[in-house]
Amino acid sequence: MTSATAAARMPTLIQGAYVLTMDDALADGRYDVRLRDGRIHAVEPVLEPLGGEVVLDARGKVVLPGFVQTHIHLCQTLFRNLADDRALLDWLKERIWPFEGGHTFDSLRASADLGIAELLLGGTTAIVDMGTVHHTEAVFEALIDSGLRAIAGKCMMDAPDTPPALAESTAASIAESLALAERFDGAGDGRVRYGFAPRFVLSCTDELMRDVARLADERGLWIHTHSSENTDEVALVHARSGGIGNVAFLAELGISGPRTVLAHCIHLDADEVATLASSGTRVSHCVTSNLKLGSGICDVPGLVDAGVHVSLGADGAPCNNRLDMWTEMRTAALVQKPIHGPTSMPAELVLRLATRAGAEAIGMGDELGRIVPGFRADLQVVGFDDVLDGPMGPPASRLVYACSREAVEHVWVDGHHLVADKQLVRADKAEIGQRARGELTALLKRLGAPAA
Ligand SMILES: [Zn+2]
């Protein structure tokens, strides 16, 4: 840690903000919020500044928990705007897999730095990330240096039809995953943890997925994969599994339960919904990606009513093309209303999915996702604008329907001030952009692809 980053974890008093606590007992309202030693130390109507404390005047602004995005691919940020207007399986085979296969350590690091910068500037403080097959240590190093909280893992692809640049044997995939877990699980003062990331059923053998389920169970690690995103994918899984659904097939292989995050879960039968609910399996809803790839619309109100745990994620930059929780919240709310009616997916529920539910999905529901004393100081200050999102209105409505990420002014993770006055504290945005352009240019050249 540099002296500059050490200095950024200062005792801080945020004064006069409207606080969306996301708590059941502590009502929303105007409070002063004290941050000390990486925790939310006090939330009171009035707190007097203490000696040595940084005081932030947040009158007219909102404090809310940092967003938790439960499905991200930092390895793909470099490929934003280069894989548009395709269906899932073509999108993967024609663009994403060749691009990922072209990564070096340096290009992957540039991609991760780019994504992390975007996430932090938009108020996201924690992610569940799926890396690519090779060089995933670059993603871990970027996460550790940035201060972002994450569960991350290398992508596992041992199916026989995997493109050569990404293909790996079952044993090699498991061995490399375990080596990365050994090295990085608990890194960054515990902010970075390991999650196995078998890509999806079609990229993996049964043997690999059974091994992953067993090893994750033995070691208390997370599993992060995709499921039931697209009807073609579901049909292929049906054919392979002897006619059972994708979620049911994963559960049969042991990939299920509260330490499993399944991205998408659009095309489910009633039994699979019941399985998700009874097992406590986490669903990451990625609405923009689902719309852009034409995959379908996840029945989030139905899942929530059935007791399924749902949180939100932007997925990767090439299928979104933003890693922006503000877009995800607004779209997740709007897309359900023509189907389920205008009262479905109210702003308060959407905010909960974006914060507290995400914290629960990563096993930290008793430490993150609420602004209450004792919780970790992962939070954001958002400034309102009378013209762009006002002049007034309930804060939850204003945040979900009217605000955008440009309103995020300050972000802390574990009490480290990572965005201050809309600027990255630990990194130089211009340098990240410039390095990303350079690495993408070199990667496209390696692949013999036309320059972007
Ligand atoms: Zn994905």
Boltz pocket constraint, residues with backbone or C-beta under 6 A from the ligand:
constraints:
  - pocket:
      binder: B
      contacts: [[A, 71], [A, 73], [A, 226], [A, 263], [A, 315], [A, 316]]
      max_distance: 6.0
